[in-house]
């Protein structure tokens, strides 16, 4: 995303700020426009270059406010005055230097914009490659540690491999007392600080070497793992620092449990399972298969999974519960502490395709096996999802978490999906609906495959779960987020995808985007005709889903739900003479009746599913014109296929109505 900061900062700034106070330079800049009297009506994301007849404060403020109302990101005064301006809604800039005219300045800004985009793409590629390297390195450490234990070997067998993987000149063990190894380049006093505690780590840059030291063991005096590299080879990478710290933990367990062969220690299993969970939630099943062969070799041999969410009692330690569940299921499932919710334990159980004979009793078996664990504490709950492909495990997680509300009112505090009635609309649409989704996402075809995959997966999780939970499920090594990708990072990925597809960030836009992302993962179809969103939402299967979801509501409840989206909460309450607090209670009653949480604190996918159902339902007044349809603007649907049908122009128009007060309809649902 390019912002005004790319033009006003750095060694060669092109613009200077004229606004008083800190400028809002974080606004995205999508295009550079020169005002020659023919500016378009919509200026969202545009940086406008203009030459005004007068630089009087009132004249500049009036012109800038006019641009701000049309969505402009900033105004560049071509003959910029020396004065600054206050009380102006739009960031004001002037050129640095003296360009000949507006066209030359526009050309300079466009070159800088292109340069910034190229840099951002390069950074994205590098980050994706770094994450793959991290996952592969950690997975290999886990499997190699287990192999050494099963062979009855000691931690010394691990040192040459650590040296090769990190590019170190020396990797060795040292103790506080005794003779220093001849290969060591670390002074004795530095070793003693770590060996005698309480510090667990240390560094040294003496003797022309950068050295890292990690304590091996729980109580001092510790044995010390030392890794050194020559100064001329550069300092240690953050990845290698983290890797050596994890290696020290594995070496400690090799020392403590040298007699236990054939099993991974509990800490290593937890690390490996957490890594596999992140890979599965990202849809990177090949990477998960490489992580799990020594932990759960049979887990991913099937194409389908069933996800369970076990919610522990408040303040209860989840780790013993995780171990009990793992033993109860006889090691057949991936049982891991949920990174998104501090009270939950996740169970990912392999199963055959839905409808198969072997699958029919699987849900009953999981519920029966875990029932004694759930009943042991009155606060524990269990939700079990409908079967879902491994590549869509995140959908199963969302479904299972949603079922916890139903489990809370059940006698045995367990709720399971016996059919697909709880799935979102996209999972029950006809096969040809994928053609529409392909058209929506066609603009991503020019991105590198790795960048495209990460962008789509991150955006899908962020729309379904919200930035907070998505950032926890997609763990990376970003230090500012404590091991999770910062929620700003995942939000940026979503914003980037929306801009590439020419969608906004309102709920109507995100409902359409989530539908396209969910449909894009379905199998290809032989029907290659061009499709529109109106066709998808008015299909028989879409209307059947809408009836199944909404037909239990009274006409008054259906009207109230419609008004929430079309009018907004405040206006819907005013027309009924209600307070916003009372109408919010009515909304929550509707949410409980249809099994879709509509509150701000819940994953937002339920709101989007209800919005699509209201448009599809034949008895509501909501029109498909409420939703934008970006697919027809794409050049091609499928390579080499000529569309055999063209949608009418009216189907391509998209708008997002607002109330008279400017409130975003539908935003009230999450208030």
N, C-alpha and C positions, 0 to 999 in steps of 0.2 A: 504494500500500500504506500503510495507516494503522498506526502503531505508538504505543506509550505516549509517545513523544517529543512527539506532537501534543497530549498532555494535560498534560505537566509542563513544557513550555518555552513561550517566547513572552511577550508582555506580559501576557496574561491566563491564567496557568496554572490548571488546574482541579484538579490533583493535586500532591501533594508525595511525595517518596520516603522510605520508612521503612527500607529495607534499607541495611546498612552497606556502604561501598565503592560503586563506580560501578554503577548499576542496569543490568540488561539490558533497556534500553528500546527495543531494535531489534526485539523480537519483534512479529510482525504481530498486530494486533487486528482480528478480523473481526466480533465482536459484543460487546455489553455485556449481561451477565446479572445479575439480582438474585437472591440466594439466599433463596428463600422456602420452602425445604425440598423443591423439586421440580426441582432441576438435572438436566439430561440426563446420561447416562452418559459421553458423549464431550464434552470441553470444549476441543478443539483450537481455538486462536485466540480464546478467550473471556476477557474481562476481567470478573472476578467481583466484585460488590459484596456485602459481608456485614457483618452486625452481630453480633459475638461477645459472649457473656456475660462472658468473661474475656479480658483482654489479657496474661495471663501468657505469658512467652516460650515455654514448652513447649507451651501450648495453641495459640498462634498458629502455631508451627512445625509442629505435628502437622496442623492444618487446612490450612495452605499446602502442605505436602508431599503431602497427599491430593489437592489440586487439581492440583498439578504432575504427578502420576502420570497424571492423566486428560487432560493436554495443555493446561491453562489457560495463558494468557499473562501473568496477573498477578492480584493480589488487592488490592481496595480495602477497607480497614477503615472502615466508615461513621463510627463514633465513634473516629477515629484517635488513638492515644496520642501523647504527646510523645516517647517513647523510640524508639530505633531497634533493629532486630533483626539478629542475625548468624546464620550457619549455617542459613539458610532457603533452600530450593531455588527458591522462586518470588519474583519481584519484588513488594515490598509497597508500597502507596501509601495515603495518607490524603487526604481532600478538602481543598481550600483554601476557606476560608470555612466557613459553617455552613448547609448545605442542610437543609431541613425533614425530609426522610426520604430513603430509598433511591431512591424513584421520581423525586424531583426531581433527585438527582445523576445518575441514569441518563439522564434526559432531557437534562441539560446535556452529558453525555459524548456522547450520540448526535448532538446538534446539532453539536458540534465534529467528530465523525467525519464527518458528512455534508459539513461545510464543507471538511474536508481532502480528501475525495474529489473535490469539485468543483474545488478548486484543482489537484489532480494531473491531472485530465482537461484542464483549461485549459492546463496546462504541456505536456502531451503534444501537444495540438493545435498549440500555438505552436512546439514543436520540430519537428514534422512540416512545418509551413509554412516554417520557417526553412531546413530541409534542401532543400526544393524550390526555394526562392529561391536558395540557394547553388549548387545544381547548374545551374539555368538561367542564372545570372549567369556562371559559369565557362565553360559551354559556349558562350555567346554571345561571350565574349571570345576564345575559341579560333577560332571561325568568322570573327569580324570581323577578327582579326589576319591570318588567311589571305587574306581578301578584299582587305585593304589591300596585302598583298605581291603578289598576283596582278595587281592594278591598277597596280603600279609606284609606289604612293604611299608617303609617308614617315610616320614615327610621329606627326607633328603632326596627321594626320587622325584619330588615335585620341583626342586630348585632349578635344574637345567631348563625345564619347560617354562618356568616363570621368567628366567633370564631371556629366553628366546622371544617370548611373547611381549615383553616390555622393552626390549632393546637395551637392557642393562649390561654394564660391563661385569658386574659382580652381583650375585644374590647368594647370601650365606646366612648362617646363624651365629650369634655371638651371645656371650654371657657377661654378667657384671664382673665376675672374677675369673681368673685363669688366663691362659695365653691367648693373645689376639691372633686370629687367623692371618697368615701371611698375605692373603689376597685382600684383606680388609683395608679400606681407605678412610675409615671413620675413627676419630680419636677416642680413646678409652673413656674419657669423661662424658662424652655425648652418649655413649652406650649405657653408662651407669645411670644417667638421669632417667632413661626409659626403663631399664631393667629393675631399678629399685623403686620405681613408681613415685608419685601417683600418676604421672603422665603416661598415656598409652601410646603416644606417637611422638616422633621427633624428626628434625631435619638437620642437615649439615652441608655446608658448601666449602669445606676445607679440603686440602690436599688435591686441589684441581678436580674435585668430583662433587656432583650433587647427589646427596644420599637421603633416602627415606628410611625411617626406623619404625617398626611396629612391634608392640609387646605381644608375645605369644603366651597365653595363660591368663588366669583370673587373678591370682594373688602373687605379689612379688616374693622373692626376686624372679623376674620373668626371663625366659629366653627371648632373644630379640631377633626378628627378621630384618635383615639389612639388604637394601637394594641400592646400588650406586651406578651412576653413569658419568662419563667424562663431561666436563663443562663445555667442551667444544661441540658435544652432541646435543646441547640444548637442555632446558629444564624439563621436569617431568610434566606430562600431560595430565589434566584432571581425571581423564579416564583411567590412566595407569595408577594414579594415587588411590582411587576408589577400588580398583582391581586388587592392588597389593593389600589393602586393608581387609578385603574379603578373603584373600588368600591366607592372611594371618589367622583369621577366625577358623578357616578350614584346617590349617596346620595344628591349631590348638586341639581340635577334636580328633585329629589323627593321633596326636600324642596321648590324649585321655582315653580313647576308645580303640587302641591299636588291636585289641583282641576281638573286637566285634566286626566280623567280616560279612559282606553280602548285604549290608544295609547302610543307607545314608543316615547321618546324624540328623537330629530334629531341626537344628538351625539351618543346615544345608537344604533339607527338604522344604523348609518354609521359604527360603530364598528362591529355590528352583520353581516351586509352585506359584509363588507370587509373580515371577517372571513369565511363566507359562500363561497365567491368567491375563496379564497385560497383553501378551501376544494374541491370545484368543479374542479378547475384547476389541483389539485393533483389526481383527479379521485376518491376521497373518498366521494362518494355520500351518504352512510349511515350517515357519520358525518355531512354532509350538511343538511340532513333531520332533524337531532337533533338540529341544530342551527336555522333553519328557521320556526319552527311551529308557533311562535307568530309574526314573521315578514311577511312571505309569505307562509301561510299554504298550498296553492294549487300549488306552483311553481314546485315541483318535482313529482307531481302525474302522469305526462306523462313521457315517456321514451326518448322523443326527445326535442331538443331545437333549437332555432335560435338565433344567436349571432349578435348583431349590435355594430359597433364602431362609435361613434359620435366624430369627431375631432373638437374641439373648436378653435376659433380665437386665434392667438398668443397673450399671455398676458392676456387672458380672464379668469375670475374666473369660475372654473368648477362647483362649488357647486350649485349656482343658476340654472345652466343648468341641473344638475342632478335632482334637485327638480322639475323643469318644465317637464322634460321627465317622471318622475315618476307619476306626476299628469295626464299627457296626456295619458299615458297607463293605467290609472285607477288602479295603484298598482298591475297589473297582472305580471309584469316583475321584475327581480332583476336588479336594476339600481345602479351602483357603480362607483366611480372614479377609473380609470385604474391605477394600481400600476406600470405598465411597461412604460407607456408614460404619461408625465405630462400634455398633452393637450387633452387627450381622456377620454370619458365617455363610459362605457360598458353597454350594454343592453342585458340581457339574458332572452329570452322570451320562455315560454313553448309552444309546439305545438305537434300535432298528427303526426303519422308516415308519411313519405313522400308518396305522392300519394293518401292519404285519402281525401275525399270530404271536410272535415272541414279544411284541410290544404291548399287547393288550393289558397285561397285568403289571406292567412296569411301574406305573404311577401308584397303584395299590401297594406294591412291594416297598417302594421308597417310603411311602407314608407309614406303612405298618412297621418298618424297621426303625424309623426315627420317632415313632409315636412315644415310646417310653422316655426318650430324651426330652421331648417337648413337654410331656406331662410332669416331669420331675420338678419343674418350677412354674408357678402359675402365670408368670409374665412372658414365658417363651411362646413364640409363634412360628409357624412354618408355612411358606407359600411354595407351590410346585407348579412350574410353567407347563404349557402345552409343548410337545416336541418341536424343536427348531433346528435347522442346520447349524453345524459348528460355526460356519462363517457368519451366522447371524445370532451368535450367542448373546450379544448385548440385548437383543430383543427379548430373548428368554429371561434374562435378568430383570428387565423392566416389567415383564408380565408377572414374574414371581413376586417381585417387590410390591406390585399393585395388589396382589392377592392377600397380602398381610392384613389389609383392612377387613377383608372378608373373614380371614382366619380369626380375628379378634372376637367375632360374634359367634363363631362355631363352638360347639361343645368341646371338641377335642383340640381346638385351636390350630387346626390344619385346614388349609384350603388348596385345592388342586384344580387345574384346568382339565376337565374330562373331554372337552372338545375345543374347537378354535373360536368359540364365541367371544373370548376376551382379547383376541388379536386385533390390531389396528386394521383399518380399511384396506391398506395396500396388500395385505397378505391374502385377501379373498377376491381380488379383482381378476378379470379375464386376462389370458396370456397376452393378448394384443395390447393391453395397457402399457406394456413395456416399451412399445414403439414411441408412445408419447414421451416417456421418461428419457429414452435415447435422444430424442430431439432436444429436450431441455438441456441435457448434459453434453451435447455435441461440441459446445464451445471449449470444452476441456480437452479435446482430442489432441491439441497441439502441445500440451504439457508433457514432460517426461513421465513415464509410467509410475515411477516411485513417488514423485511429487503428487501426481493425480490421485493415486491410491490413498496416500496419507491425508491429502486435502479432503477427499470424500469421506473417509472413515472418521476423521476428527470432526468434520461438520455434522455428520449424522449423529454421533454421540452427543455433541453439544446441543443440537436442536432437541433431541429426545430427552436428555437428562438435565440440561442446563450446564453452564460453565463449571460450576463447583464440582459436581459429581463426575463430569466428563474428565476434568483435569486430574482427578484422583484415580480414575480407572486407566487413564493413559499415562502411566508413570514414565518419566525420563529422568535424566541426571541434571536438570536445571537447578543450580544451587539456590536460587532465590525462592524456589517453591518447596524446599525441603524434600526433594525426591519426586515431586509431581510437577507436570507442566503447569505453569501458572495459568489461572483462569483467564487472564488477559491474553495469553498465547493462544488458547483454544478459541476464544472469542475472535481474535484476529484472523484465524484460519476460516472461521465461519463468515466473517465480514468479507474476506478476500473472495470466497466462493460466490457469495451473493453479488459482488461487483462483477465478477467474470460472467455471471449468468444474467446480469442486468436486473436483479431483484433487489427490493428494499429489505429493511429489517423489521417491518411490522408483522403482526401475527398472520395476516392473510398471505404475505409473501412466504413466511417460513412454513406455513401449513402446506403450501404448494411445493416448496423445496423438499420438505421431508417426504412427501408422497413420491416425488421423483427419485429421491435417493433410495427409498425402500424398494421401489419397482425396478430400479436399474440392476439390482442383484439377482433378479429372477432369470430363469432360463430363456434363451432366445426362442423366437416364434417364427413360423414360416410366413405369417401374415406381415408383410412389410409396408402396408399402407400407412400413410401419414395420419396421425391421430391428434385430436385436440383434447384439452382438459375437460371441455363440456361433454364430449363423448364418453370419457372415462367416468366422470361423476354421474352421468345419466345412464350408465350401463345397468343391466338387470342385477348384477352381483353387487354393485355399489349401492343400489337402492335397497337390496336385501339386507346388506350390512347396516344401512341407516335405519331400516325398520326394526331390525333385531336390537339395535342400541337404544332407539328412542320411542318405540311404540308403547313401552310401559309407562310413559309420562302422560299426564292429563293434558287436555288442550291448553289449559291455563299455564302449566309448566312449560310446555313447548313454546308458547308465545313469549313467556318470560325469558327463556333461553335465547330465543331469536333476538329479542330486544337488547339483550346484553351485548350481542355482537354488532348489531346494526346501529344502536343508539348510544351504547355506553352505559355504564352502571348508574351514573348520576342522573342522566336523562330518563332511563328506565324507571328509576325510583321516583323521580319527580312526577312522571305521568300517572303513577299509581298512588301518589300521596304518601309514599313510604320513606323511611329513613334509609340511608345507605347501609347501615348496620343490619337492618331487618332484611333488606333485599339480598345482602350477602349470605344471611342465614338460609334464605330460600334457595339461593344458588347452591349452597353446600348440601341441602336436602336433595336437590336434583342430581348433584354429583354422586351422592351415595346411592341413589336409585339406579343410575346407569352404570355404575362401576368405573367412573372416570373422575379422577381428582382434578379439580379446576382451580386450586389455590396456588398462590405464588410460591409456596414452600415445597410444592410437589413437582416431579418431572413434568415439563410442559407438553409432552407428546399427547397427553389426554385432551388438552384444550384444542390442539390441532385436529385430532380425530373427531371431536364433537363438531367443530366448525365444518369439516368436510361432510359429515353426516347430515348436518342441517341443510347444506346446499343440495345434497343428493336426495333427501327425503321428499317424496312427491307432495306431501301435505303441508309443507312449510312455505313461507313467503320469501325465503332467501334465494337469490338468483346466483347462477354461476358467474355473472358479471361482477360479483363482489371480489372474485379471485383473479389475479393476473395469470396469463398463460404465456410463458416465454418460449414455448416450443416452436411455434410457427416462424419466429424471427430467425431461427437457425437455418443455415444454408442447406444442409443435407441431413437426412435422417440416417440412412445406412449407405455405406459405400456401394456405388453402382446401381442403386435402386431409384427409379423415378417414381415419385408419389403419384398414385392413381386417383387421388381425391384431394381437393383443396377446400379448406374450411372457409366459410364466409368471413369477410373482413371484420364484421362485428365480433366474431369469436376471438379475434386477436387483441381486441382492446382490453386494457386492464386498468382498473382504478382502485383506489383504496379510500372509501368515503370516510369522512370525519364529521363529528358533530359540530354544531355551530360554535361551540367553545373551543374547538381545536382538539378535543379529546380523541384518542385513537380508539375506535370501536373494537371491542375484543380485548383491549388492554385491561378493561375493568374486570375481566374474568380472573385475572391474576393479581388483583389488588388485595 
